[in-house]
Amino acid sequence: MNVPAQTPSTDKVPLMEKLGFGIGELGNNLFWQFFMYFLLYFYTDIYKIAPGKSAAEVAGWMFAIVRFFDAFFDVTMGVIADRTNTRWGKYRPYLLFGALPFGLAGVLAFTTPHFGDTGKIVYAYITYTFLMMMYSLVAIPQNSLLGVLTPNTQERTVLSTYKFVFAFCAGLIVQFGTPYFVQFFGHGNEARGYQMTLVGYAAIAVCFFVICFLSIRERVSPPAHQKTNLKSDAADLLTNIPWIVLSLTTLATIMAIAVRSATFIYYFKYYVKDQTVNTVLFGVHKLTYAELLSAFLLLGTCVTIIGTMLVPFFTRLIGKKALYCVLIGGSGIATIAYYFIRPDQIGLIFLGQIFYSITLGPTSAVLWAMYADCADFSEWMHNRRATGLVYSAAIMAQKFGWTFGGWLPGIMLTYFGYIANTDLSQHTLHGILLMNSLIPALCSFVAAGLVLFYSLTDTRMQTIETELKTRRVAAAAA
């Protein structure tokens, strides 16, 4: 028999449940961060979906078109999840039943059948579309869980911290391990290496989604006898001003991340190149661009994890809104510095990565905790709760950010005359430098300005939380 999620007896989430929730995020991000860092490079330099310099442009337009339409599928998925009622709750079942299709979609995206130029483009469009839809099938309910595991706003910040610490641990595995896994599995065949690496990540991710499903339970239910329809859901969302502000902030933030992340490999391969590095501990060493890139990403992820672990402390100290503004603004300052750093200044490149990561990295944990507050605010305003819609629409904004952020590097690479695996002109190198510095910095400053208009301070949320708890107790007693 289908039953709704239970009313909480306590606001605290047990440690094992927090760990299980985090493990699910680790599985998700083994895929997502792999795509974020390597998919554009895979299409342009390995699968070569179009001849010559047009490959980057074709890939950029594909990212833009597919992500644009998939963003609307996100909202549809959120509406469906909100109306799902099972003995496991509304959102948990999607982790169990969506895991295997998601894993299959990832493997297919990194498979390289021997088609002609047109066939390659068609195959890339089909598999990338399937990948994005399967990601939505799992990620929308998974993110929505943050709003229903506990009604306590501070406890949700802690949960969000667990979520992103595990996510960044996945990034650590992907960034540092992938080049070695590709070499190990491929034996010189990069296409084979990437595919088999993805198979390994897929198997691990499916297991972790199942562990997450078994570890958690939903505690926050919609108001008793809630009746909603698409019109009322849309009206609630579009009158939720804090959600609108946060979604625009998300758009700008993700654009900053997407543009820079997509160009890291180009920045090191063509701008920094191989360098001789003199270190205090290990002396003078000749390092390839791939080794420098792995160390750069490894350092950034380690610093990000440390910064994210401090989020609950700083949110208690200054609140989520102020913390987010400081962090995203600081990351913009760090990014500007890269415009002035020469390719042989390896120490400054890595120092900048420390400051960039300690500021940008924790913003994700803060942001997703703030979205849970938006779901509470909507329930408080309208006496209707649609957590899945709030988070799916937020992910829609996120995907628009990835859309423009993924489209722009491909278009700019083409505009600046990029041709894979050749000596690039100063004009092309300047374009790569812009995408690694001034363009993402501008997006970060826009995000910092937008979040100033977010009205759900921690003090206001404490009042809303108390009123909602009173309503739920009264409804349960009725």
PEQUI-V528585 format. One line per field, one symbol per residue. phi: phi as a letter, one per 30 degrees, with the letter a starting at -180 (. if undefined). burial: + if it has 24 or more other C-alpha atoms within 12 Angstrom, else -. Layout:
phi: ???
burial: ???
//
This chain:
phi: .dbdddddcbddceeddddddddedddededddddddbddddddccdhdadiddedddddddedddddddeddededdddddcdbbdcjdceedddccddeddddddddccbddcdedddddddddddddddddddecddddddeedbdadddddddddddeedddddddeddddddeedddddddhjcdedddddddedddddddddddededccbdcccdeeidbbbdddddddddcdeeddddddddedddddddddddceddeddccdidbccccddcicbccdddddddddddedddddddddddeedddddbjddddddddddddddddeeddcddddcdddedddddddddcdeddddddddddddddddddddchbbbeddedddddeddddddddddddddddedddidbdhbdddddddddddddcbddddeddddddddddddcddddddddddddddddddddddd
burial: ---++++-----+---++++++++++++++++++++++++++++++++++--++++++++++++++++-+++++++++++++++---+++++++++-+++++++++++++++-------++-+++-+++++++++++++++++++++++++++++++++++++++++++++++++++++-++-------++++++++++++++++++++++++-++++++++++--------+--++--++++++++++++++++++++++++++++++++++-+-------------++++++++++++++++++++++++-++---+++++++++++++++++++++-+-+--+--++-+++++++++++++++++++++++++++++-+++++++++++++++++++++++++++++++++-+++++---+---+++++++++++++++++++++++++-+++++--+--++--++--+------
//
